[in-house]
């Protein structure tokens, strides 16, 4: 009991000053974060250009390995009805994901109306599509929550936990697909890759949740002068337990996460049908989740290039030709981009409203 009280004291002492500085718009050195720093701007610009270059190089290289005329013929042959159906599925997925985030916010005592949550989530999706960093939308959501007077750690965890739940849903979606995968390919490599992914996610979540009650890691880090960091990790774990260790919130958020990724897979199946590409549903539910996971790795521009490469690799195990996989990935990415565009209206409208109020 005494140890828990000591940890809580560390949390309190380790966060109050940061929260005060963040509320004042300052960093740990007292510098104003609202000012424009030329070095930071240059660094962000260079990072964005590097990610764009990576995407361009990957896409160009992948396209150089296929027959472009045949690929264009495939893409232009897709009907508007197919594109509309795939787009509708993605819109529904955004709505479900926003509902998932609302439950997470409620578990952290940050309850708000669904309309406001949907607007913030949708704008975040748009930002992820148009900015180089795949976490730009997450930063926007975090700042939006923090701006309402929430502590910085709770605002960060409100978004991080939503991401964590989405990862758990992605891993769970793979599990039934593993059974169908054995009937699609004789190569055991994808099975063991995906099996390792599922185990890794499970182990990581369990370990993170355990950090809220374990004291040994804190003692070890304190030896190296990192006790304050462990206090933050401990509080983050406690917040995570409030979401994932209570059945009333854990079951619905995980179920909704599975539904969101399931709709993405179904959308890809619809597009594959429109392109005339044979793709078994069982194989898709096993092999598409790692493609989705690869696309959010922040090393390219909005996942372009990385997603196409991952699609070639994983759907290749199901016998799909590279040309077909690249076309399917480009079409899926294009649909996602178009679906996110209406969120720009919400974003611009909110900016104009704030400017008018000021």
C-alpha positions as CSV (number, residue, x, y, z in Angstrom):
1,X,0.0,0.0,0.0
2,X,2.9,2.4,0.9
3,X,4.5,1.6,-2.4
4,X,1.3,2.5,-4.3
5,X,1.1,5.8,-2.4
6,X,4.8,6.5,-3.3
7,X,4.0,5.9,-7.0
8,X,1.0,8.2,-6.8
9,X,3.2,10.9,-5.3
10,X,5.7,10.5,-8.1
11,X,2.9,10.8,-10.6
12,X,1.6,14.0,-9.0
13,X,4.9,15.6,-8.6
14,X,6.1,14.5,-12.1
15,X,3.1,15.8,-14.0
16,X,1.9,19.0,-12.4
17,X,4.8,21.2,-13.6
18,X,4.5,19.9,-17.2
19,X,0.7,20.4,-17.2
20,X,1.1,23.9,-16.0
21,X,3.7,24.6,-18.7
22,X,1.6,23.0,-21.4
23,X,-1.5,24.9,-20.3
24,X,0.6,28.1,-20.6
25,X,1.9,26.9,-24.0
26,X,5.5,26.3,-22.8
27,X,7.9,23.4,-22.9
28,X,10.0,22.2,-20.1
29,X,12.5,25.0,-20.7
30,X,9.9,27.7,-20.5
31,X,9.9,28.4,-24.2
32,X,6.6,29.4,-25.9
33,X,5.4,26.5,-28.0
34,X,3.0,28.7,-29.9
35,X,5.8,30.6,-31.6
36,X,7.0,29.5,-34.9
37,X,10.5,28.1,-34.7
38,X,12.4,28.2,-38.0
39,X,14.5,25.2,-37.1
40,X,11.5,23.1,-36.2
41,X,9.7,24.2,-39.4
42,X,12.7,23.2,-41.5
43,X,12.9,19.9,-39.8
44,X,9.3,19.2,-40.4
45,X,9.6,20.3,-44.0
46,X,12.6,18.0,-44.5
47,X,10.9,15.1,-42.8
48,X,7.8,15.6,-45.0
49,X,9.9,15.8,-48.2
50,X,11.8,12.7,-47.2
51,X,8.6,10.7,-46.6
52,X,7.2,12.0,-49.9
53,X,10.4,10.9,-51.6
54,X,10.1,7.5,-50.1
55,X,6.6,7.1,-51.3
56,X,7.4,8.3,-54.8
57,X,10.4,6.0,-55.1
58,X,8.5,3.0,-53.8
59,X,5.5,3.6,-56.0
60,X,7.6,4.3,-59.1
61,X,9.7,1.2,-58.5
62,X,6.7,-1.0,-58.0
63,X,5.0,0.4,-61.1
64,X,8.2,-0.3,-63.1
65,X,7.8,-4.0,-62.4
66,X,4.4,-4.3,-64.0
67,X,2.7,-3.6,-67.3
68,X,1.4,0.0,-66.9
69,X,-1.0,-0.1,-69.8
70,X,-2.7,-3.3,-68.5
71,X,-2.8,-1.8,-65.0
72,X,-4.5,1.4,-66.3
73,X,-7.0,-0.6,-68.2
74,X,-7.9,-2.5,-65.1
75,X,-8.3,0.6,-63.0
76,X,-10.3,2.5,-65.7
77,X,-12.6,-0.6,-66.0
78,X,-13.9,-0.3,-62.4
79,X,-17.5,0.8,-62.3
80,X,-18.7,3.8,-60.4
81,X,-21.1,1.6,-58.5
82,X,-18.1,-0.5,-57.1
83,X,-16.3,2.7,-56.1
84,X,-19.4,4.1,-54.4
85,X,-20.0,0.8,-52.5
86,X,-16.4,0.7,-51.3
87,X,-16.6,4.4,-50.3
88,X,-19.8,3.9,-48.4
89,X,-18.3,1.0,-46.4
90,X,-15.3,3.2,-45.5
91,X,-17.7,6.0,-44.4
92,X,-19.5,3.6,-42.1
93,X,-16.2,2.4,-40.8
94,X,-15.3,6.0,-39.8
95,X,-18.6,6.4,-38.0
96,X,-18.0,3.2,-36.1
97,X,-14.5,4.2,-35.2
98,X,-15.7,7.5,-33.9
99,X,-18.2,5.6,-31.7
100,X,-15.3,3.5,-30.4
101,X,-13.4,6.6,-29.5
102,X,-16.4,8.0,-27.8
103,X,-16.5,5.0,-25.5
104,X,-12.8,5.3,-24.8
105,X,-13.3,9.0,-23.9
106,X,-16.2,8.2,-21.6
107,X,-14.1,5.6,-19.8
108,X,-11.6,8.3,-19.1
109,X,-14.3,10.7,-17.8
110,X,-14.1,12.7,-21.0
111,X,-17.7,12.2,-22.2
112,X,-18.9,14.3,-25.0
113,X,-21.6,14.3,-27.7
114,X,-21.1,11.8,-30.6
115,X,-21.4,14.6,-33.2
116,X,-18.4,16.4,-31.7
117,X,-16.4,13.1,-31.5
118,X,-17.2,12.2,-35.1
119,X,-16.2,15.6,-36.3
120,X,-12.8,15.5,-34.6
121,X,-12.2,11.9,-35.6
122,X,-13.1,12.6,-39.2
123,X,-10.9,15.6,-39.4
124,X,-8.1,13.5,-38.0
125,X,-8.6,11.0,-40.7
126,X,-8.4,13.8,-43.3
127,X,-5.2,15.1,-41.8
128,X,-3.6,11.6,-41.8
129,X,-4.4,11.5,-45.6
130,X,-3.0,14.9,-46.6
131,X,0.0,15.4,-44.2
132,X,3.2,13.5,-44.5
133,X,3.1,12.2,-40.9
134,X,0.7,9.4,-40.3
135,X,0.2,10.6,-36.8
136,X,-0.9,14.2,-37.8
137,X,-4.5,13.3,-37.2
138,X,-3.7,11.8,-33.8
139,X,-1.8,15.0,-32.8
140,X,-4.9,17.0,-33.9
141,X,-7.2,14.9,-31.8
142,X,-4.9,15.0,-28.8
143,X,-4.6,18.8,-29.0
144,X,-8.4,19.1,-29.4
145,X,-9.0,17.1,-26.2
146,X,-6.2,18.9,-24.3
147,X,-7.6,22.3,-25.3
148,X,-10.8,21.6,-23.5
149,X,-8.9,21.7,-20.2
150,X,-7.9,18.1,-19.8
151,X,-4.5,17.1,-18.4
152,X,-1.9,16.4,-21.1
153,X,-1.4,12.8,-20.2
154,X,-5.1,12.0,-20.2
155,X,-5.4,13.7,-23.6
156,X,-2.5,11.7,-25.0
157,X,-3.9,8.5,-23.6
158,X,-7.4,9.3,-25.0
159,X,-5.9,8.9,-28.5
160,X,-3.2,6.4,-27.7
161,X,-5.7,4.0,-26.2
162,X,-8.0,4.3,-29.2
163,X,-5.0,3.3,-31.4
164,X,-4.2,0.4,-29.0
165,X,-7.7,-0.9,-29.2
166,X,-7.6,-0.6,-33.0
167,X,-4.4,-2.7,-32.9
168,X,-6.1,-5.3,-30.7
169,X,-9.0,-5.5,-33.1
170,X,-6.7,-5.9,-36.0
171,X,-4.9,-8.8,-34.3
172,X,-8.2,-10.5,-33.4
173,X,-9.4,-10.2,-37.0
174,X,-6.3,-12.2,-38.1
175,X,-7.1,-15.2,-35.8
176,X,-10.1,-16.7,-37.8
177,X,-8.3,-15.9,-41.0
178,X,-5.3,-18.2,-40.0
179,X,-7.6,-21.2,-40.4
180,X,-8.5,-20.3,-44.0
181,X,-5.0,-19.3,-44.8
182,X,-3.8,-23.0,-44.5
183,X,-6.1,-23.9,-47.4
184,X,-4.9,-21.0,-49.6
185,X,-1.1,-21.6,-49.6
186,X,1.3,-24.4,-48.7
187,X,3.9,-21.8,-47.6
188,X,3.9,-21.7,-43.8
189,X,5.7,-18.3,-43.7
190,X,2.7,-16.0,-43.7
191,X,1.0,-18.2,-41.0
192,X,3.9,-17.9,-38.6
193,X,4.4,-14.1,-39.4
194,X,0.7,-13.5,-38.5
195,X,0.8,-15.8,-35.5
196,X,3.8,-13.9,-34.2
197,X,1.9,-10.7,-34.8
198,X,-1.1,-11.9,-32.7
199,X,1.1,-13.1,-29.9
200,X,3.2,-9.9,-29.9
201,X,0.1,-7.7,-29.6
202,X,-1.3,-9.9,-26.8
203,X,1.9,-9.9,-24.9
204,X,2.4,-6.2,-25.3
205,X,-1.0,-5.3,-24.1
206,X,-0.8,-7.6,-21.1
207,X,2.6,-6.2,-20.1
208,X,1.4,-2.6,-20.5
209,X,-1.7,-3.3,-18.3
210,X,0.6,-5.0,-15.7
211,X,2.8,-1.9,-15.4
212,X,0.0,-0.3,-13.5
213,X,0.4,-2.6,-10.5
214,X,4.1,-3.8,-10.8
215,X,6.6,-1.9,-8.7
216,X,9.9,-3.6,-9.8
217,X,10.2,-1.7,-13.1
218,X,9.8,1.6,-11.3
219,X,12.6,0.6,-8.9
220,X,14.9,-0.4,-11.7
221,X,14.3,2.8,-13.7
222,X,14.8,4.9,-10.5
223,X,18.3,3.6,-10.2
224,X,19.0,5.3,-13.6
225,X,17.2,8.5,-12.6
226,X,14.1,7.7,-14.6
227,X,11.6,7.4,-11.8
228,X,9.6,10.2,-13.2
229,X,9.3,8.5,-16.6
230,X,8.0,5.3,-14.8
231,X,5.5,7.4,-12.9
232,X,4.1,8.6,-16.2
233,X,4.0,5.0,-17.6
234,X,2.3,3.8,-14.5
235,X,-0.4,6.4,-14.7
236,X,-0.9,5.6,-18.4
237,X,-1.2,2.0,-17.5
238,X,-3.8,2.8,-14.9
239,X,-5.8,4.8,-17.5
240,X,-5.5,1.9,-19.9
241,X,-6.9,-0.5,-17.3
242,X,-9.9,1.8,-16.9
243,X,-10.7,1.0,-20.6
244,X,-9.5,-2.6,-21.1
245,X,-10.0,-4.2,-17.7
246,X,-13.7,-3.4,-17.4
247,X,-16.0,-5.6,-19.5
248,X,-18.5,-2.8,-19.9
249,X,-16.0,-0.9,-22.0
250,X,-13.5,-3.5,-23.2
251,X,-16.0,-5.7,-25.0
252,X,-17.8,-2.9,-27.0
253,X,-14.6,-1.0,-28.0
254,X,-12.8,-4.2,-29.1
255,X,-15.9,-5.4,-31.0
256,X,-16.1,-2.1,-32.8
257,X,-12.4,-2.1,-33.6
258,X,-12.9,-5.6,-35.2
259,X,-15.9,-4.2,-37.1
260,X,-13.9,-1.2,-38.5
261,X,-11.1,-3.4,-39.8
262,X,-13.6,-5.9,-41.1
263,X,-15.3,-3.2,-43.2
264,X,-11.9,-2.3,-44.6
265,X,-11.3,-5.9,-45.7
266,X,-14.8,-6.1,-47.2
267,X,-14.1,-2.8,-49.0
268,X,-11.0,-4.4,-50.5
269,X,-12.9,-7.5,-51.5
270,X,-15.5,-5.3,-53.3
271,X,-12.7,-3.5,-55.1
272,X,-11.0,-6.8,-56.0
273,X,-14.3,-8.0,-57.5
274,X,-14.6,-4.7,-59.5
275,X,-11.1,-5.2,-60.8
276,X,-11.9,-8.8,-61.8
277,X,-9.3,-10.2,-59.3
278,X,-10.1,-13.5,-57.6
279,X,-9.5,-13.1,-53.8
280,X,-10.9,-15.6,-51.3
281,X,-12.6,-13.9,-48.3
282,X,-10.8,-16.1,-45.8
283,X,-7.4,-15.3,-47.2
284,X,-8.3,-11.6,-47.3
285,X,-9.2,-11.5,-43.6
286,X,-5.9,-13.1,-42.8
287,X,-3.6,-11.2,-45.2
288,X,-5.1,-7.7,-45.3
289,X,-4.7,-6.8,-41.6
290,X,-0.8,-6.8,-41.8
291,X,-1.1,-4.6,-44.9
292,X,-3.2,-2.1,-42.9
293,X,-0.7,-2.3,-40.1
294,X,2.2,-1.7,-42.4
295,X,0.5,1.3,-44.0
296,X,0.4,3.2,-40.7
297,X,4.2,2.9,-40.1
298,X,5.3,6.6,-40.3
299,X,8.0,6.2,-42.9
300,X,6.1,7.3,-46.0
301,X,3.6,9.9,-47.1
302,X,0.2,8.7,-45.7
303,X,1.3,5.1,-46.2
304,X,1.6,5.3,-50.0
305,X,4.2,3.0,-51.4
306,X,4.5,1.0,-48.2
307,X,0.9,-0.2,-48.5
308,X,1.4,-1.2,-52.1
309,X,4.6,-3.1,-51.3
310,X,2.9,-4.9,-48.4
311,X,0.0,-5.8,-50.6
312,X,2.3,-7.3,-53.2
313,X,4.1,-9.4,-50.5
314,X,1.1,-10.6,-48.5
315,X,-1.5,-11.1,-51.2
316,X,1.3,-12.8,-53.2
317,X,0.9,-15.7,-50.7
318,X,-2.7,-16.1,-51.9
319,X,-1.5,-16.3,-55.5
320,X,-2.2,-12.7,-56.6
321,X,0.0,-11.2,-59.3
322,X,2.0,-8.1,-58.4
323,X,0.2,-6.1,-61.0
324,X,-3.2,-6.9,-59.5
325,X,-2.0,-6.3,-55.9
326,X,-0.6,-2.9,-56.8
327,X,-3.8,-1.9,-58.7
328,X,-5.9,-3.0,-55.8
329,X,-3.8,-1.1,-53.3
330,X,-3.8,2.1,-55.4
331,X,-7.6,1.9,-55.8
332,X,-8.1,1.3,-52.1
333,X,-5.8,4.3,-51.2
334,X,-7.7,6.5,-53.6
335,X,-11.1,5.6,-52.2
336,X,-9.8,6.3,-48.7
337,X,-8.5,9.7,-49.8
338,X,-11.8,10.7,-51.5
339,X,-13.8,9.6,-48.5
340,X,-11.7,11.8,-46.2
341,X,-12.1,14.9,-48.3
342,X,-15.5,16.1,-46.9
343,X,-13.8,16.4,-43.5
344,X,-11.9,19.4,-44.8
345,X,-15.3,21.2,-44.8
346,X,-15.6,20.5,-41.0
347,X,-12.0,21.6,-40.4
348,X,-12.3,24.9,-42.4
349,X,-15.7,25.6,-40.8
350,X,-14.3,25.2,-37.3
351,X,-11.4,27.4,-38.1
352,X,-13.6,30.1,-39.5
353,X,-15.9,29.9,-36.4
354,X,-12.9,30.3,-34.1
355,X,-11.6,33.2,-36.1
356,X,-15.0,34.9,-35.9
357,X,-15.3,34.3,-32.2
358,X,-11.8,35.8,-31.7
